[in-house]
Amino acid sequence: SADGATLLSGGADQMVNVWDCRAARLTSSRLTSSLAVLEGVEAIAVDPPPRSAERSAEPPKLTFVTAGSGGTLRRWVAGSSVCLRRQPPPPAGVALPGLTHLLGCGGGGGGGEGGVGGEGG
């Protein structure tokens, strides 16, 4: 996370682990939650905190995007199994330039899919 308090890890086991890194050393970090992301994790990108968080008394929820081994991008809320948005891979033969695909995953505006079990396909 931008403040260094949270570390996200993921891999071929189809899980993302959320770690509390506020301890003095990384070796003493504590696993706070894990969530199933339905395919191997190729990359994780933490969303920047919203500008409205600067004016809010409550800290913003950490959100992040996973890029799955099957090509699907998903936006998540750390510490929960809520998938906010899902972007399937492009059709065969369609190439998307660089990070355009990742940025197109969307921001706010609802469209939530509920928990992992409620994800549409």
C-alpha positions as CSV (number, residue, x, y, z in Angstrom):
1,S,0.0,0.0,0.0
2,A,1.1,3.6,-0.4
3,D,1.5,4.0,3.3
4,G,3.6,0.8,3.7
5,A,1.2,-0.7,6.2
6,T,-0.1,-3.5,3.9
7,L,1.6,-6.0,1.7
8,L,-0.3,-8.1,-0.9
9,S,1.1,-11.4,-2.2
10,G,-0.4,-13.8,-4.7
11,G,0.6,-16.7,-7.0
12,A,-0.3,-19.9,-8.8
13,D,-2.3,-21.1,-5.8
14,Q,-5.1,-18.7,-6.8
15,M,-5.0,-16.9,-3.5
16,V,-4.1,-13.3,-2.5
17,N,-2.8,-12.8,1.0
18,V,-3.1,-9.5,2.8
19,W,-0.3,-8.8,5.3
20,D,-0.1,-6.2,8.1
21,C,3.4,-4.7,7.8
22,R,3.1,-2.2,10.6
23,A,5.4,-4.4,12.7
24,A,9.0,-3.3,13.1
25,R,10.4,-6.0,10.8
26,L,8.9,-7.7,7.7
27,T,9.6,-11.1,9.3
28,S,7.1,-10.3,12.0
29,S,4.3,-9.3,9.6
30,R,1.0,-10.8,10.3
31,L,-1.3,-12.5,7.7
32,T,-4.7,-10.7,8.2
33,S,-6.7,-12.3,5.4
34,S,-6.7,-14.4,2.3
35,L,-9.1,-14.5,-0.6
36,A,-9.6,-16.9,-3.6
37,V,-9.3,-15.0,-6.9
38,L,-10.4,-17.9,-9.2
39,E,-7.2,-18.2,-11.3
40,G,-3.5,-18.0,-10.8
41,V,-2.2,-14.5,-9.9
42,E,0.2,-13.0,-12.5
43,A,0.2,-9.5,-11.1
44,I,-1.3,-7.3,-8.4
45,A,-1.6,-3.5,-8.6
46,V,-2.7,-1.5,-5.6
47,D,-5.1,1.4,-6.4
48,P,-4.0,4.8,-5.2
49,P,-6.1,6.1,-2.3
50,P,-9.0,8.3,-3.5
51,R,-8.6,12.1,-3.2
52,S,-11.7,12.2,-1.0
53,A,-9.8,10.2,1.6
54,E,-7.8,13.3,2.5
55,R,-11.0,14.9,3.8
56,S,-12.5,11.8,5.4
57,A,-12.2,10.9,9.1
58,E,-12.4,7.2,8.2
59,P,-9.4,5.6,6.4
60,P,-10.3,4.5,2.9
61,K,-10.6,0.8,2.1
62,L,-7.6,-0.6,0.3
63,T,-8.6,-1.7,-3.2
64,F,-6.4,-3.6,-5.7
65,V,-6.5,-5.2,-9.2
66,T,-5.4,-8.8,-9.9
67,A,-4.3,-9.9,-13.4
68,G,-5.1,-13.6,-13.6
69,S,-3.4,-16.4,-15.5
70,G,-6.5,-16.7,-17.7
71,G,-6.3,-13.0,-18.7
72,T,-9.1,-11.7,-16.4
73,L,-8.7,-8.5,-14.5
74,R,-10.5,-8.2,-11.2
75,R,-10.8,-5.3,-8.7
76,W,-11.0,-6.3,-5.0
77,V,-11.4,-4.8,-1.6
78,A,-8.6,-6.0,0.7
79,G,-9.7,-7.9,3.7
80,S,-12.9,-9.1,2.1
81,S,-14.0,-11.5,-0.7
82,V,-15.8,-8.7,-2.6
83,C,-15.0,-8.4,-6.3
84,L,-15.9,-4.9,-7.3
85,R,-15.4,-5.3,-11.0
86,R,-14.4,-8.0,-13.5
87,Q,-13.0,-7.5,-17.0
88,P,-12.6,-10.7,-19.0
89,P,-9.7,-11.2,-21.4
90,P,-10.1,-9.7,-24.9
91,P,-11.4,-12.0,-27.7
92,A,-8.9,-14.1,-29.4
93,G,-6.8,-12.2,-32.0
94,V,-7.5,-8.8,-30.3
95,A,-4.4,-7.1,-29.0
96,L,-4.7,-4.3,-26.5
97,P,-1.8,-1.9,-26.0
98,G,0.1,-2.0,-22.7
99,L,-1.6,-0.8,-19.6
100,T,-4.8,0.3,-21.4
101,H,-6.3,-3.0,-20.5
102,L,-5.5,-2.6,-16.8
103,L,-6.7,1.1,-16.7
104,G,-9.9,0.1,-18.4
105,C,-10.9,-2.0,-15.4
106,G,-12.8,1.0,-14.1
107,G,-13.0,3.0,-10.9
108,G,-15.9,3.6,-8.6
109,G,-19.4,3.7,-10.0
110,G,-20.7,0.5,-8.6
111,G,-21.1,-2.5,-10.8
112,G,-20.1,-4.7,-7.9
113,E,-20.4,-8.4,-8.3
114,G,-20.8,-9.3,-4.7
115,G,-18.6,-12.0,-3.2
116,V,-16.6,-14.5,-5.1
117,G,-19.5,-17.0,-5.3
118,G,-21.7,-14.3,-6.8
119,E,-19.4,-13.5,-9.7
120,G,-21.0,-13.4,-13.1
121,G,-19.3,-14.8,-16.1
